[in-house]
Amino acid sequence: MGDGYITFRFKFDNGSWRGWFVSGIDGKLYPVENLRIAGRSVSFTHKSKPEIVFSLSMAKDNRTMSGTGSRPDGSASLYTLTRKPI
């Protein structure tokens, strides 16, 4: 918590993917929406204020996903999500 990282969890369960955002404030899990994984492409919506729509690509080593996070006002930021051992 409070380490400056955005934490997400993804799980393949009963034939489909599910994802959660881990709050850095209270440590609770909040579901992401519209999670789609096709090949090395990953997209989902993080329901923050403002919400962020992530469009990422998985690296060949399956350790990182990189791409953009877009906001409703049209602004976007670059993100890299790194797999963390559990």
C-alpha positions as CSV (number, residue, x, y, z in Angstrom):
1,M,0.0,0.0,0.0
2,G,1.1,3.5,-0.8
3,D,4.1,2.3,-2.7
4,G,3.2,4.3,-5.9
5,Y,2.3,1.2,-7.8
6,I,-1.0,0.4,-9.4
7,T,-1.9,-3.2,-8.7
8,F,-4.2,-5.4,-10.8
9,R,-5.0,-9.1,-10.4
10,F,-6.2,-11.3,-13.3
11,K,-7.5,-14.9,-13.0
12,F,-8.7,-17.4,-15.5
13,D,-11.8,-19.0,-13.9
14,N,-14.5,-21.2,-15.3
15,G,-13.5,-20.6,-18.9
16,S,-13.2,-16.8,-18.7
17,W,-10.9,-14.1,-17.4
18,R,-11.7,-11.9,-14.4
19,G,-9.7,-9.0,-13.1
20,W,-9.5,-6.7,-10.1
21,F,-7.8,-3.5,-9.1
22,V,-6.2,-3.5,-5.7
23,S,-6.8,-0.3,-3.9
24,G,-3.6,1.4,-2.5
25,I,-5.8,3.1,0.0
26,D,-7.7,0.4,1.7
27,G,-6.2,-2.8,0.2
28,K,-9.6,-4.0,-1.1
29,L,-10.2,-5.7,-4.4
30,Y,-12.5,-3.8,-6.9
31,P,-13.5,-5.6,-10.2
32,V,-12.3,-4.2,-13.5
33,E,-14.9,-4.1,-16.3
34,N,-14.8,-5.1,-20.0
35,L,-11.8,-7.4,-19.5
36,R,-10.7,-8.8,-22.9
37,I,-7.7,-10.9,-23.6
38,A,-7.0,-12.1,-27.1
39,G,-3.5,-13.4,-28.0
40,R,-1.1,-10.9,-26.5
41,S,-3.7,-8.0,-26.4
42,V,-5.3,-7.1,-23.0
43,S,-7.9,-4.4,-22.5
44,F,-10.1,-3.4,-19.6
45,T,-11.7,-0.5,-17.8
46,H,-10.6,0.7,-14.4
47,K,-13.6,2.4,-12.8
48,S,-11.6,5.2,-11.2
49,K,-12.6,8.9,-11.3
50,P,-12.0,9.5,-14.1
51,E,-12.2,6.0,-15.4
52,I,-9.3,4.7,-17.4
53,V,-9.5,2.4,-20.4
54,F,-6.3,0.3,-20.7
55,S,-5.2,-1.1,-24.0
56,L,-2.0,-3.2,-23.4
57,S,0.2,-5.8,-25.1
58,M,1.8,-8.7,-23.2
59,A,5.6,-9.0,-23.6
60,K,6.8,-12.3,-25.1
61,D,8.3,-13.3,-21.7
62,N,4.8,-12.9,-20.1
63,R,6.2,-10.7,-17.3
64,T,5.0,-7.2,-18.4
65,M,2.1,-5.6,-20.3
66,S,2.7,-2.1,-21.9
67,G,0.4,0.3,-23.6
68,T,-1.9,3.2,-22.9
69,G,-4.5,4.2,-20.4
70,S,-7.1,6.6,-21.9
71,R,-9.4,8.9,-20.1
72,P,-12.8,10.3,-21.2
73,D,-11.3,13.7,-21.9
74,G,-9.1,12.2,-24.6
75,S,-5.9,12.3,-22.6
76,A,-3.8,9.2,-22.4
77,S,-0.7,8.0,-20.4
78,L,1.8,5.2,-21.1
79,Y,1.7,2.3,-18.6
80,T,3.8,-0.8,-18.0
81,L,2.3,-3.4,-15.6
82,T,4.8,-5.9,-14.2
83,R,4.0,-9.4,-13.1
84,K,4.7,-9.8,-9.4
85,P,5.2,-13.2,-7.8
86,I,2.4,-14.2,-5.5
